[in-house]
């Protein structure tokens, strides 16, 4: 796919020199280096937000323990089930 869309941004002179130096060491034109770096970072950030939900370790451990524990119906749920049994007509 050929690149036809434009994206322009300004950088501080120090940052420009840094990017130019890194591009030279990578043996790439500055535009290719900057575009590739931006694309790689964008893909990494999007992937992190699509796939990963970070939670504290303690929360994760509590969640796994709760999922592994036998189900415990609440009082309200138990009462609602009893009312349902009273009101359902059986054949």
HTML snippet that shows the backbone in 3Dmol.js (N, CA, C, O; Angstrom):
<script src="https://3Dmol.org/build/3Dmol-min.js"></script>
<div id="view" style="width:600px;height:400px;position:relative"></div>
<script>
const pdb = `
ATOM      1  N   UNK A   1       0.842  -1.169   0.000  1.00  0.00           N
ATOM      2  CA  UNK A   1       0.000   0.000   0.000  1.00  0.00           C
ATOM      3  C   UNK A   1       0.888   1.232   0.000  1.00  0.00           C
ATOM      4  O   UNK A   1       1.809   1.332   0.810  1.00  0.00           O
ATOM      5  N   UNK A   2       0.623   2.163  -0.893  1.00  0.00           N
ATOM      6  CA  UNK A   2       1.459   3.360  -0.954  1.00  0.00           C
ATOM      7  C   UNK A   2       0.964   4.392   0.046  1.00  0.00           C
ATOM      8  O   UNK A   2      -0.232   4.503   0.314  1.00  0.00           O
ATOM      9  N   UNK A   3       1.898   5.135   0.583  1.00  0.00           N
ATOM     10  CA  UNK A   3       1.564   6.161   1.569  1.00  0.00           C
ATOM     11  C   UNK A   3       1.118   7.418   0.839  1.00  0.00           C
ATOM     12  O   UNK A   3       1.880   8.005   0.072  1.00  0.00           O
ATOM     13  N   UNK A   4      -0.126   7.826   1.084  1.00  0.00           N
ATOM     14  CA  UNK A   4      -0.640   9.027   0.429  1.00  0.00           C
ATOM     15  C   UNK A   4      -1.128  10.067   1.429  1.00  0.00           C
ATOM     16  O   UNK A   4      -1.238  11.243   1.082  1.00  0.00           O
ATOM     17  N   UNK A   5      -1.421   9.664   2.654  1.00  0.00           N
ATOM     18  CA  UNK A   5      -1.889  10.610   3.664  1.00  0.00           C
ATOM     19  C   UNK A   5      -0.688  11.303   4.297  1.00  0.00           C
ATOM     20  O   UNK A   5       0.399  10.735   4.398  1.00  0.00           O
ATOM     21  N   UNK A   6      -0.910  12.537   4.717  1.00  0.00           N
ATOM     22  CA  UNK A   6       0.181  13.299   5.331  1.00  0.00           C
ATOM     23  C   UNK A   6      -0.065  13.454   6.818  1.00  0.00           C
ATOM     24  O   UNK A   6      -1.205  13.563   7.271  1.00  0.00           O
ATOM     25  N   UNK A   7       1.012  13.461   7.560  1.00  0.00           N
ATOM     26  CA  UNK A   7       0.988  13.716   8.986  1.00  0.00           C
ATOM     27  C   UNK A   7       2.214  14.564   9.282  1.00  0.00           C
ATOM     28  O   UNK A   7       3.345  14.156   9.019  1.00  0.00           O
ATOM     29  N   UNK A   8       1.981  15.731   9.825  1.00  0.00           N
ATOM     30  CA  UNK A   8       3.096  16.638  10.115  1.00  0.00           C
ATOM     31  C   UNK A   8       3.084  16.991  11.591  1.00  0.00           C
ATOM     32  O   UNK A   8       2.022  17.092  12.205  1.00  0.00           O
ATOM     33  N   UNK A   9       4.280  17.178  12.164  1.00  0.00           N
ATOM     34  CA  UNK A   9       4.369  17.615  13.551  1.00  0.00           C
ATOM     35  C   UNK A   9       5.671  18.385  13.738  1.00  0.00           C
ATOM     36  O   UNK A   9       6.627  18.224  12.979  1.00  0.00           O
ATOM     37  N   UNK A  10       5.681  19.208  14.748  1.00  0.00           N
ATOM     38  CA  UNK A  10       6.869  19.999  15.072  1.00  0.00           C
ATOM     39  C   UNK A  10       7.551  19.390  16.293  1.00  0.00           C
ATOM     40  O   UNK A  10       6.904  18.839  17.183  1.00  0.00           O
ATOM     41  N   UNK A  11       8.868  19.506  16.307  1.00  0.00           N
ATOM     42  CA  UNK A  11       9.643  19.014  17.443  1.00  0.00           C
ATOM     43  C   UNK A  11      10.645  20.078  17.852  1.00  0.00           C
ATOM     44  O   UNK A  11      10.980  20.970  17.073  1.00  0.00           O
ATOM     45  N   UNK A  12      11.107  19.973  19.059  1.00  0.00           N
ATOM     46  CA  UNK A  12      12.152  20.879  19.530  1.00  0.00           C
ATOM     47  C   UNK A  12      13.446  20.559  18.782  1.00  0.00           C
ATOM     48  O   UNK A  12      13.653  19.416  18.375  1.00  0.00           O
ATOM     49  N   UNK A  13      14.316  21.551  18.597  1.00  0.00           N
ATOM     50  CA  UNK A  13      15.581  21.302  17.889  1.00  0.00           C
ATOM     51  C   UNK A  13      16.384  20.151  18.493  1.00  0.00           C
ATOM     52  O   UNK A  13      16.998  19.375  17.761  1.00  0.00           O
ATOM     53  N   UNK A  14      16.383  20.035  19.811  1.00  0.00           N
ATOM     54  CA  UNK A  14      17.122  18.945  20.461  1.00  0.00           C
ATOM     55  C   UNK A  14      16.527  17.591  20.070  1.00  0.00           C
ATOM     56  O   UNK A  14      17.262  16.642  19.797  1.00  0.00           O
ATOM     57  N   UNK A  15      15.203  17.506  20.044  1.00  0.00           N
ATOM     58  CA  UNK A  15      14.544  16.253  19.684  1.00  0.00           C
ATOM     59  C   UNK A  15      14.786  15.915  18.215  1.00  0.00           C
ATOM     60  O   UNK A  15      14.929  14.745  17.858  1.00  0.00           O
ATOM     61  N   UNK A  16      14.832  16.938  17.369  1.00  0.00           N
ATOM     62  CA  UNK A  16      15.108  16.697  15.948  1.00  0.00           C
ATOM     63  C   UNK A  16      16.498  16.091  15.779  1.00  0.00           C
ATOM     64  O   UNK A  16      16.678  15.129  15.032  1.00  0.00           O
ATOM     65  N   UNK A  17      17.477  16.661  16.479  1.00  0.00           N
ATOM     66  CA  UNK A  17      18.842  16.123  16.388  1.00  0.00           C
ATOM     67  C   UNK A  17      18.885  14.677  16.894  1.00  0.00           C
ATOM     68  O   UNK A  17      19.553  13.829  16.304  1.00  0.00           O
ATOM     69  N   UNK A  18      18.175  14.405  17.980  1.00  0.00           N
ATOM     70  CA  UNK A  18      18.124  13.060  18.545  1.00  0.00           C
ATOM     71  C   UNK A  18      17.549  12.077  17.533  1.00  0.00           C
ATOM     72  O   UNK A  18      18.101  10.995  17.334  1.00  0.00           O
ATOM     73  N   UNK A  19      16.440  12.450  16.892  1.00  0.00           N
ATOM     74  CA  UNK A  19      15.796  11.583  15.904  1.00  0.00           C
ATOM     75  C   UNK A  19      16.701  11.399  14.689  1.00  0.00           C
ATOM     76  O   UNK A  19      16.828  10.290  14.170  1.00  0.00           O
ATOM     77  N   UNK A  20      17.314  12.461  14.245  1.00  0.00           N
ATOM     78  CA  UNK A  20      18.216  12.362  13.085  1.00  0.00           C
ATOM     79  C   UNK A  20      19.403  11.449  13.388  1.00  0.00           C
ATOM     80  O   UNK A  20      19.815  10.656  12.541  1.00  0.00           O
ATOM     81  N   UNK A  21      19.943  11.562  14.585  1.00  0.00           N
ATOM     82  CA  UNK A  21      21.079  10.720  14.969  1.00  0.00           C
ATOM     83  C   UNK A  21      20.660   9.248  15.025  1.00  0.00           C
ATOM     84  O   UNK A  21      21.377   8.382  14.525  1.00  0.00           O
ATOM     85  N   UNK A  22      19.525   8.967  15.619  1.00  0.00           N
ATOM     86  CA  UNK A  22      19.047   7.593  15.712  1.00  0.00           C
ATOM     87  C   UNK A  22      18.735   7.031  14.330  1.00  0.00           C
ATOM     88  O   UNK A  22      19.041   5.871  14.051  1.00  0.00           O
ATOM     89  N   UNK A  23      18.131   7.838  13.465  1.00  0.00           N
ATOM     90  CA  UNK A  23      17.821   7.396  12.103  1.00  0.00           C
ATOM     91  C   UNK A  23      19.100   7.054  11.356  1.00  0.00           C
ATOM     92  O   UNK A  23      19.158   6.058  10.634  1.00  0.00           O
ATOM     93  N   UNK A  24      20.133   7.886  11.530  1.00  0.00           N
ATOM     94  CA  UNK A  24      21.406   7.631  10.867  1.00  0.00           C
ATOM     95  C   UNK A  24      22.011   6.311  11.351  1.00  0.00           C
ATOM     96  O   UNK A  24      22.521   5.530  10.548  1.00  0.00           O
ATOM     97  N   UNK A  25      21.957   6.067  12.645  1.00  0.00           N
ATOM     98  CA  UNK A  25      22.494   4.819  13.186  1.00  0.00           C
ATOM     99  C   UNK A  25      21.703   3.609  12.690  1.00  0.00           C
ATOM    100  O   UNK A  25      22.262   2.527  12.511  1.00  0.00           O
ATOM    101  N   UNK A  26      20.388   3.800  12.467  1.00  0.00           N
ATOM    102  CA  UNK A  26      19.544   2.720  11.958  1.00  0.00           C
ATOM    103  C   UNK A  26      19.674   2.575  10.447  1.00  0.00           C
ATOM    104  O   UNK A  26      19.165   1.616   9.867  1.00  0.00           O
ATOM    105  N   UNK A  27      20.355   3.526   9.806  1.00  0.00           N
ATOM    106  CA  UNK A  27      20.516   3.474   8.358  1.00  0.00           C
ATOM    107  C   UNK A  27      19.221   3.758   7.605  1.00  0.00           C
ATOM    108  O   UNK A  27      18.998   3.226   6.518  1.00  0.00           O
ATOM    109  N   UNK A  28      18.364   4.604   8.192  1.00  0.00           N
ATOM    110  CA  UNK A  28      17.069   4.921   7.587  1.00  0.00           C
ATOM    111  C   UNK A  28      16.922   6.420   7.394  1.00  0.00           C
ATOM    112  O   UNK A  28      17.503   7.202   8.147  1.00  0.00           O
ATOM    113  N   UNK A  29      16.156   6.826   6.399  1.00  0.00           N
ATOM    114  CA  UNK A  29      15.827   8.247   6.297  1.00  0.00           C
ATOM    115  C   UNK A  29      15.027   8.674   7.535  1.00  0.00           C
ATOM    116  O   UNK A  29      14.322   7.858   8.129  1.00  0.00           O
ATOM    117  N   UNK A  30      15.135   9.928   7.918  1.00  0.00           N
ATOM    118  CA  UNK A  30      14.453  10.426   9.111  1.00  0.00           C
ATOM    119  C   UNK A  30      12.952  10.186   9.029  1.00  0.00           C
ATOM    120  O   UNK A  30      12.342   9.788  10.021  1.00  0.00           O
ATOM    121  N   UNK A  31      12.347  10.416   7.878  1.00  0.00           N
ATOM    122  CA  UNK A  31      10.897  10.237   7.759  1.00  0.00           C
ATOM    123  C   UNK A  31      10.495   8.780   7.976  1.00  0.00           C
ATOM    124  O   UNK A  31       9.486   8.501   8.624  1.00  0.00           O
ATOM    125  N   UNK A  32      11.273   7.866   7.442  1.00  0.00           N
ATOM    126  CA  UNK A  32      10.971   6.438   7.624  1.00  0.00           C
ATOM    127  C   UNK A  32      11.141   6.070   9.092  1.00  0.00           C
ATOM    128  O   UNK A  32      10.298   5.375   9.657  1.00  0.00           O
ATOM    129  N   UNK A  33      12.216   6.527   9.709  1.00  0.00           N
ATOM    130  CA  UNK A  33      12.478   6.236  11.115  1.00  0.00           C
ATOM    131  C   UNK A  33      11.346   6.762  12.002  1.00  0.00           C
ATOM    132  O   UNK A  33      10.831   6.039  12.854  1.00  0.00           O
ATOM    133  N   UNK A  34      10.966   8.021  11.796  1.00  0.00           N
ATOM    134  CA  UNK A  34       9.925   8.642  12.625  1.00  0.00           C
ATOM    135  C   UNK A  34       8.569   7.970  12.395  1.00  0.00           C
ATOM    136  O   UNK A  34       7.825   7.717  13.343  1.00  0.00           O
ATOM    137  N   UNK A  35       8.258   7.688  11.143  1.00  0.00           N
ATOM    138  CA  UNK A  35       6.977   7.048  10.844  1.00  0.00           C
ATOM    139  C   UNK A  35       6.917   5.660  11.468  1.00  0.00           C
ATOM    140  O   UNK A  35       5.916   5.298  12.085  1.00  0.00           O
ATOM    141  N   UNK A  36       7.981   4.884  11.311  1.00  0.00           N
ATOM    142  CA  UNK A  36       8.019   3.537  11.864  1.00  0.00           C
ATOM    143  C   UNK A  36       7.913   3.564  13.383  1.00  0.00           C
ATOM    144  O   UNK A  36       7.195   2.755  13.970  1.00  0.00           O
ATOM    145  N   UNK A  37       8.621   4.484  14.018  1.00  0.00           N
ATOM    146  CA  UNK A  37       8.556   4.588  15.478  1.00  0.00           C
ATOM    147  C   UNK A  37       7.146   4.938  15.931  1.00  0.00           C
ATOM    148  O   UNK A  37       6.654   4.367  16.904  1.00  0.00           O
ATOM    149  N   UNK A  38       6.493   5.862  15.245  1.00  0.00           N
ATOM    150  CA  UNK A  38       5.131   6.243  15.609  1.00  0.00           C
ATOM    151  C   UNK A  38       4.162   5.093  15.383  1.00  0.00           C
ATOM    152  O   UNK A  38       3.285   4.855  16.213  1.00  0.00           O
ATOM    153  N   UNK A  39       4.306   4.377  14.273  1.00  0.00           N
ATOM    154  CA  UNK A  39       3.426   3.239  13.982  1.00  0.00           C
ATOM    155  C   UNK A  39       3.595   2.132  15.020  1.00  0.00           C
ATOM    156  O   UNK A  39       2.610   1.570  15.499  1.00  0.00           O
ATOM    157  N   UNK A  40       4.841   1.823  15.365  1.00  0.00           N
ATOM    158  CA  UNK A  40       5.096   0.762  16.339  1.00  0.00           C
ATOM    159  C   UNK A  40       4.516   1.118  17.702  1.00  0.00           C
ATOM    160  O   UNK A  40       3.932   0.265  18.370  1.00  0.00           O
ATOM    161  N   UNK A  41       4.672   2.369  18.117  1.00  0.00           N
ATOM    162  CA  UNK A  41       4.135   2.782  19.413  1.00  0.00           C
ATOM    163  C   UNK A  41       2.612   2.777  19.385  1.00  0.00           C
ATOM    164  O   UNK A  41       1.979   2.353  20.351  1.00  0.00           O
ATOM    165  N   UNK A  42       2.024   3.238  18.305  1.00  0.00           N
ATOM    166  CA  UNK A  42       0.565   3.249  18.188  1.00  0.00           C
ATOM    167  C   UNK A  42       0.015   1.828  18.257  1.00  0.00           C
ATOM    168  O   UNK A  42      -0.969   1.579  18.954  1.00  0.00           O
ATOM    169  N   UNK A  43       0.636   0.902  17.547  1.00  0.00           N
ATOM    170  CA  UNK A  43       0.186  -0.495  17.571  1.00  0.00           C
ATOM    171  C   UNK A  43       0.317  -1.096  18.965  1.00  0.00           C
ATOM    172  O   UNK A  43      -0.572  -1.819  19.416  1.00  0.00           O
ATOM    173  N   UNK A  44       1.421  -0.801  19.650  1.00  0.00           N
ATOM    174  CA  UNK A  44       1.653  -1.338  20.988  1.00  0.00           C
ATOM    175  C   UNK A  44       0.601  -0.800  21.969  1.00  0.00           C
ATOM    176  O   UNK A  44       0.055  -1.561  22.768  1.00  0.00           O
ATOM    177  N   UNK A  45       0.322   0.487  21.912  1.00  0.00           N
ATOM    178  CA  UNK A  45      -0.661   1.088  22.817  1.00  0.00           C
ATOM    179  C   UNK A  45      -2.053   0.548  22.533  1.00  0.00           C
ATOM    180  O   UNK A  45      -2.789   0.217  23.463  1.00  0.00           O
ATOM    181  N   UNK A  46      -2.425   0.455  21.256  1.00  0.00           N
ATOM    182  CA  UNK A  46      -3.743  -0.083  20.909  1.00  0.00           C
ATOM    183  C   UNK A  46      -3.880  -1.535  21.358  1.00  0.00           C
ATOM    184  O   UNK A  46      -4.928  -1.940  21.861  1.00  0.00           O
ATOM    185  N   UNK A  47      -2.831  -2.303  21.177  1.00  0.00           N
ATOM    186  CA  UNK A  47      -2.870  -3.710  21.584  1.00  0.00           C
ATOM    187  C   UNK A  47      -3.028  -3.826  23.094  1.00  0.00           C
ATOM    188  O   UNK A  47      -3.799  -4.660  23.569  1.00  0.00           O
ATOM    189  N   UNK A  48      -2.317  -3.010  23.849  1.00  0.00           N
ATOM    190  CA  UNK A  48      -2.411  -3.032  25.303  1.00  0.00           C
ATOM    191  C   UNK A  48      -3.824  -2.704  25.766  1.00  0.00           C
ATOM    192  O   UNK A  48      -4.329  -3.315  26.707  1.00  0.00           O
ATOM    193  N   UNK A  49      -4.460  -1.745  25.111  1.00  0.00           N
ATOM    194  CA  UNK A  49      -5.787  -1.327  25.522  1.00  0.00           C
ATOM    195  C   UNK A  49      -6.877  -2.286  25.050  1.00  0.00           C
ATOM    196  O   UNK A  49      -7.944  -2.345  25.660  1.00  0.00           O
ATOM    197  N   UNK A  50      -6.634  -3.020  23.999  1.00  0.00           N
ATOM    198  CA  UNK A  50      -7.623  -3.962  23.493  1.00  0.00           C
ATOM    199  C   UNK A  50      -7.566  -5.298  24.224  1.00  0.00           C
ATOM    200  O   UNK A  50      -8.598  -5.947  24.398  1.00  0.00           O
ATOM    201  N   UNK A  51      -6.407  -5.711  24.645  1.00  0.00           N
ATOM    202  CA  UNK A  51      -6.222  -7.056  25.155  1.00  0.00           C
ATOM    203  C   UNK A  51      -6.049  -7.101  26.671  1.00  0.00           C
ATOM    204  O   UNK A  51      -6.488  -8.060  27.305  1.00  0.00           O
ATOM    205  N   UNK A  52      -5.444  -6.124  27.245  1.00  0.00           N
ATOM    206  CA  UNK A  52      -5.022  -6.205  28.625  1.00  0.00           C
ATOM    207  C   UNK A  52      -5.824  -5.274  29.527  1.00  0.00           C
ATOM    208  O   UNK A  52      -6.025  -4.100  29.216  1.00  0.00           O
ATOM    209  N   UNK A  53      -6.264  -5.808  30.622  1.00  0.00           N
ATOM    210  CA  UNK A  53      -6.843  -4.993  31.680  1.00  0.00           C
ATOM    211  C   UNK A  53      -5.970  -5.209  32.900  1.00  0.00           C
ATOM    212  O   UNK A  53      -5.900  -6.318  33.430  1.00  0.00           O
ATOM    213  N   UNK A  54      -5.318  -4.175  33.337  1.00  0.00           N
ATOM    214  CA  UNK A  54      -4.401  -4.288  34.466  1.00  0.00           C
ATOM    215  C   UNK A  54      -5.151  -4.048  35.773  1.00  0.00           C
ATOM    216  O   UNK A  54      -5.876  -3.063  35.914  1.00  0.00           O
ATOM    217  N   UNK A  55      -4.971  -4.941  36.704  1.00  0.00           N
ATOM    218  CA  UNK A  55      -5.537  -4.792  38.037  1.00  0.00           C
ATOM    219  C   UNK A  55      -4.453  -5.126  39.050  1.00  0.00           C
ATOM    220  O   UNK A  55      -3.512  -5.856  38.742  1.00  0.00           O
ATOM    221  N   UNK A  56      -4.585  -4.596  40.248  1.00  0.00           N
ATOM    222  CA  UNK A  56      -3.604  -4.937  41.283  1.00  0.00           C
ATOM    223  C   UNK A  56      -3.624  -6.443  41.559  1.00  0.00           C
ATOM    224  O   UNK A  56      -4.666  -7.086  41.432  1.00  0.00           O
ATOM    225  N   UNK A  57      -2.488  -6.994  41.929  1.00  0.00           N
ATOM    226  CA  UNK A  57      -2.353  -8.435  42.177  1.00  0.00           C
ATOM    227  C   UNK A  57      -3.328  -8.909  43.251  1.00  0.00           C
ATOM    228  O   UNK A  57      -3.909  -9.987  43.126  1.00  0.00           O
ATOM    229  N   UNK A  58      -3.513  -8.123  44.294  1.00  0.00           N
ATOM    230  CA  UNK A  58      -4.419  -8.527  45.376  1.00  0.00           C
ATOM    231  C   UNK A  58      -5.855  -8.654  44.852  1.00  0.00           C
ATOM    232  O   UNK A  58      -6.555  -9.607  45.196  1.00  0.00           O
ATOM    233  N   UNK A  59      -6.294  -7.711  44.031  1.00  0.00           N
ATOM    234  CA  UNK A  59      -7.637  -7.779  43.445  1.00  0.00           C
ATOM    235  C   UNK A  59      -7.778  -9.025  42.577  1.00  0.00           C
ATOM    236  O   UNK A  59      -8.788  -9.725  42.648  1.00  0.00           O
ATOM    237  N   UNK A  60      -6.771  -9.298  41.764  1.00  0.00           N
ATOM    238  CA  UNK A  60      -6.819 -10.471  40.890  1.00  0.00           C
ATOM    239  C   UNK A  60      -6.922 -11.751  41.708  1.00  0.00           C
ATOM    240  O   UNK A  60      -7.721 -12.631  41.392  1.00  0.00           O
ATOM    241  N   UNK A  61      -6.113 -11.854  42.763  1.00  0.00           N
ATOM    242  CA  UNK A  61      -6.149 -13.049  43.613  1.00  0.00           C
ATOM    243  C   UNK A  61      -7.520 -13.218  44.271  1.00  0.00           C
ATOM    244  O   UNK A  61      -8.030 -14.335  44.356  1.00  0.00           O
ATOM    245  N   UNK A  62      -8.119 -12.121  44.734  1.00  0.00           N
ATOM    246  CA  UNK A  62      -9.449 -12.188  45.347  1.00  0.00           C
ATOM    247  C   UNK A  62     -10.499 -12.599  44.316  1.00  0.00           C
ATOM    248  O   UNK A  62     -11.410 -13.367  44.628  1.00  0.00           O
ATOM    249  N   UNK A  63     -10.376 -12.095  43.102  1.00  0.00           N
ATOM    250  CA  UNK A  63     -11.321 -12.447  42.043  1.00  0.00           C
ATOM    251  C   UNK A  63     -11.244 -13.935  41.716  1.00  0.00           C
ATOM    252  O   UNK A  63     -12.273 -14.602  41.614  1.00  0.00           O
ATOM    253  N   UNK A  64     -10.046 -14.451  41.553  1.00  0.00           N
ATOM    254  CA  UNK A  64      -9.871 -15.879  41.250  1.00  0.00           C
ATOM    255  C   UNK A  64     -10.409 -16.731  42.391  1.00  0.00           C
ATOM    256  O   UNK A  64     -11.062 -17.746  42.148  1.00  0.00           O
ATOM    257  N   UNK A  65     -10.144 -16.334  43.628  1.00  0.00           N
ATOM    258  CA  UNK A  65     -10.646 -17.094  44.777  1.00  0.00           C
ATOM    259  C   UNK A  65     -12.173 -17.085  44.796  1.00  0.00           C
ATOM    260  O   UNK A  65     -12.794 -18.108  45.084  1.00  0.00           O
ATOM    261  N   UNK A  66     -12.776 -15.950  44.495  1.00  0.00           N
ATOM    262  CA  UNK A  66     -14.236 -15.862  44.475  1.00  0.00           C
ATOM    263  C   UNK A  66     -14.821 -16.730  43.370  1.00  0.00           C
ATOM    264  O   UNK A  66     -15.864 -17.355  43.559  1.00  0.00           O
ATOM    265  N   UNK A  67     -14.165 -16.773  42.233  1.00  0.00           N
ATOM    266  CA  UNK A  67     -14.651 -17.603  41.131  1.00  0.00           C
ATOM    267  C   UNK A  67     -14.487 -19.090  41.423  1.00  0.00           C
ATOM    268  O   UNK A  67     -15.287 -19.906  40.965  1.00  0.00           O
ATOM    269  N   UNK A  68     -13.464 -19.442  42.174  1.00  0.00           N
ATOM    270  CA  UNK A  68     -13.221 -20.842  42.515  1.00  0.00           C
ATOM    271  C   UNK A  68     -14.111 -21.334  43.658  1.00  0.00           C
ATOM    272  O   UNK A  68     -14.336 -22.536  43.796  1.00  0.00           O
ATOM    273  N   UNK A  69     -14.617 -20.409  44.477  1.00  0.00           N
ATOM    274  CA  UNK A  69     -15.424 -20.793  45.642  1.00  0.00           C
ATOM    275  C   UNK A  69     -16.815 -21.246  45.192  1.00  0.00           C
ATOM    276  O   UNK A  69     -17.329 -20.780  44.175  1.00  0.00           O
ATOM    277  N   UNK A  70     -17.418 -22.161  45.961  1.00  0.00           N
ATOM    278  CA  UNK A  70     -18.787 -22.579  45.628  1.00  0.00           C
ATOM    279  C   UNK A  70     -19.729 -21.383  45.713  1.00  0.00           C
ATOM    280  O   UNK A  70     -19.524 -20.463  46.505  1.00  0.00           O
ATOM    281  N   UNK A  71     -20.758 -21.416  44.884  1.00  0.00           N
ATOM    282  CA  UNK A  71     -21.726 -20.323  44.864  1.00  0.00           C
ATOM    283  C   UNK A  71     -22.480 -20.270  46.175  1.00  0.00           C
ATOM    284  O   UNK A  71     -22.862 -21.310  46.713  1.00  0.00           O
ATOM    285  N   UNK A  72     -22.698 -19.091  46.692  1.00  0.00           N
ATOM    286  CA  UNK A  72     -23.456 -18.880  47.916  1.00  0.00           C
ATOM    287  C   UNK A  72     -24.609 -17.932  47.594  1.00  0.00           C
ATOM    288  O   UNK A  72     -24.385 -16.734  47.425  1.00  0.00           O
ATOM    289  N   UNK A  73     -25.835 -18.443  47.507  1.00  0.00           N
ATOM    290  CA  UNK A  73     -26.950 -17.555  47.189  1.00  0.00           C
ATOM    291  C   UNK A  73     -27.182 -16.554  48.310  1.00  0.00           C
ATOM    292  O   UNK A  73     -27.000 -16.863  49.487  1.00  0.00           O
ATOM    293  N   UNK A  74     -27.577 -15.379  47.933  1.00  0.00           N
ATOM    294  CA  UNK A  74     -27.874 -14.355  48.931  1.00  0.00           C
ATOM    295  C   UNK A  74     -29.219 -14.646  49.576  1.00  0.00           C
ATOM    296  O   UNK A  74     -30.007 -15.435  49.054  1.00  0.00           O
ATOM    297  N   UNK A  75     -29.480 -14.009  50.711  1.00  0.00           N
ATOM    298  CA  UNK A  75     -30.754 -14.177  51.406  1.00  0.00           C
ATOM    299  C   UNK A  75     -31.888 -13.751  50.487  1.00  0.00           C
ATOM    300  O   UNK A  75     -32.905 -14.439  50.395  1.00  0.00           O
ATOM    301  N   UNK A  76     -31.722 -12.625  49.808  1.00  0.00           N
ATOM    302  CA  UNK A  76     -32.776 -12.128  48.923  1.00  0.00           C
ATOM    303  C   UNK A  76     -33.059 -13.123  47.806  1.00  0.00           C
ATOM    304  O   UNK A  76     -34.218 -13.344  47.456  1.00  0.00           O
ATOM    305  N   UNK A  77     -32.026 -13.719  47.248  1.00  0.00           N
ATOM    306  CA  UNK A  77     -32.222 -14.695  46.175  1.00  0.00           C
ATOM    307  C   UNK A  77     -32.930 -15.946  46.698  1.00  0.00           C
ATOM    308  O   UNK A  77     -33.814 -16.483  46.031  1.00  0.00           O
ATOM    309  N   UNK A  78     -32.547 -16.407  47.882  1.00  0.00           N
ATOM    310  CA  UNK A  78     -33.185 -17.575  48.479  1.00  0.00           C
ATOM    311  C   UNK A  78     -34.671 -17.300  48.739  1.00  0.00           C
ATOM    312  O   UNK A  78     -35.516 -18.153  48.468  1.00  0.00           O
ATOM    313  N   UNK A  79     -34.985 -16.120  49.259  1.00  0.00           N
ATOM    314  CA  UNK A  79     -36.382 -15.760  49.527  1.00  0.00           C
ATOM    315  C   UNK A  79     -37.172 -15.640  48.227  1.00  0.00           C
ATOM    316  O   UNK A  79     -38.325 -16.068  48.161  1.00  0.00           O
ATOM    317  N   UNK A  80     -36.571 -15.072  47.210  1.00  0.00           N
ATOM    318  CA  UNK A  80     -37.254 -14.936  45.924  1.00  0.00           C
ATOM    319  C   UNK A  80     -37.547 -16.304  45.328  1.00  0.00           C
ATOM    320  O   UNK A  80     -38.617 -16.500  44.751  1.00  0.00           O
ATOM    321  N   UNK A  81     -36.640 -17.242  45.449  1.00  0.00           N
ATOM    322  CA  UNK A  81     -36.860 -18.596  44.926  1.00  0.00           C
ATOM    323  C   UNK A  81     -37.989 -19.279  45.696  1.00  0.00           C
ATOM    324  O   UNK A  81     -38.782 -20.013  45.107  1.00  0.00           O
ATOM    325  N   UNK A  82     -38.068 -19.047  46.996  1.00  0.00           N
ATOM    326  CA  UNK A  82     -39.142 -19.643  47.802  1.00  0.00           C
ATOM    327  C   UNK A  82     -40.490 -19.077  47.383  1.00  0.00           C
ATOM    328  O   UNK A  82     -41.461 -19.821  47.247  1.00  0.00           O
ATOM    329  N   UNK A  83     -40.557 -17.759  47.175  1.00  0.00           N
ATOM    330  CA  UNK A  83     -41.811 -17.141  46.712  1.00  0.00           C
ATOM    331  C   UNK A  83     -42.211 -17.677  45.350  1.00  0.00           C
ATOM    332  O   UNK A  83     -43.395 -17.901  45.097  1.00  0.00           O
ATOM    333  N   UNK A  84     -41.246 -17.884  44.471  1.00  0.00           N
ATOM    334  CA  UNK A  84     -41.536 -18.416  43.144  1.00  0.00           C
ATOM    335  C   UNK A  84     -42.137 -19.810  43.254  1.00  0.00           C
ATOM    336  O   UNK A  84     -43.114 -20.124  42.574  1.00  0.00           O
ATOM    337  N   UNK A  85     -41.549 -20.655  44.114  1.00  0.00           N
ATOM    338  CA  UNK A  85     -42.071 -22.017  44.291  1.00  0.00           C
ATOM    339  C   UNK A  85     -43.499 -21.993  44.823  1.00  0.00           C
ATOM    340  O   UNK A  85     -44.307 -22.838  44.438  1.00  0.00           O
ATOM    341  N   UNK A  86     -43.828 -21.052  45.694  1.00  0.00           N
ATOM    342  CA  UNK A  86     -45.167 -20.933  46.244  1.00  0.00           C
ATOM    343  C   UNK A  86     -46.183 -20.515  45.188  1.00  0.00           C
ATOM    344  O   UNK A  86     -47.346 -20.914  45.255  1.00  0.00           O
ATOM    345  N   UNK A  87     -45.761 -19.723  44.225  1.00  0.00           N
ATOM    346  CA  UNK A  87     -46.675 -19.137  43.256  1.00  0.00           C
ATOM    347  C   UNK A  87     -46.770 -19.898  41.928  1.00  0.00           C
ATOM    348  O   UNK A  87     -47.639 -19.606  41.106  1.00  0.00           O
ATOM    349  N   UNK A  88     -45.898 -20.848  41.724  1.00  0.00           N
ATOM    350  CA  UNK A  88     -45.913 -21.595  40.465  1.00  0.00           C
ATOM    351  C   UNK A  88     -46.902 -22.740  40.599  1.00  0.00           C
ATOM    352  O   UNK A  88     -46.854 -23.516  41.553  1.00  0.00           O
ATOM    353  N   UNK A  89     -47.804 -22.831  39.620  1.00  0.00           N
ATOM    354  CA  UNK A  89     -48.795 -23.914  39.616  1.00  0.00           C
ATOM    355  C   UNK A  89     -48.148 -25.119  38.945  1.00  0.00           C
ATOM    356  O   UNK A  89     -47.605 -25.010  37.845  1.00  0.00           O
ATOM    357  N   UNK A  90     -48.209 -26.265  39.611  1.00  0.00           N
ATOM    358  CA  UNK A  90     -47.628 -27.467  39.045  1.00  0.00           C
ATOM    359  C   UNK A  90     -48.745 -28.377  38.569  1.00  0.00           C
ATOM    360  O   UNK A  90     -49.824 -28.391  39.160  1.00  0.00           O
ATOM    361  N   UNK A  91     -48.506 -29.124  37.527  1.00  0.00           N
ATOM    362  CA  UNK A  91     -49.495 -30.051  36.990  1.00  0.00           C
ATOM    363  C   UNK A  91     -49.599 -31.304  37.807  1.00  0.00           C
ATOM    364  O   UNK A  91     -50.392 -32.188  37.482  1.00  0.00           O
TER     365      UNK A  91
END
`;
const viewer = $3Dmol.createViewer("view");
viewer.addModel(pdb, "pdb");
viewer.setStyle({}, {cartoon: {color: "spectrum"}});
viewer.zoomTo();
viewer.render();
</script>
